[in-house]
Amino acid sequence: MSFDPLIQVEPKLRGAAYRVLVTLAPTPPERDGEGVRDSLEEAGLPVFKTVIHRRAGFKHAANGGYLVQPGEYDAFAEEVLELVPQR
């Protein structure tokens, strides 16, 4: 996984309201995605708590035309909604 694109664009984002979402992470028990998120956070970058894992079910669902439980996407949506001012 390369951080080069993020490192290049990060100075332009300083002062902006943004967070990094780690996606396509290996599925548990692998902890690579969480490790990446933790490294980004330690580097001072704003990150979402949620990590979206690369699950085989998504590929099969798309090919078969059925839905996959969106648990991680629901958690991500909840994080985003917490950041958006309520009207």
Beta strands, then each sheet from edge to edge (+ up, - down):
strand 1: 20-25
strand 2: 47-53
sheet 1: 1+ 2+
end
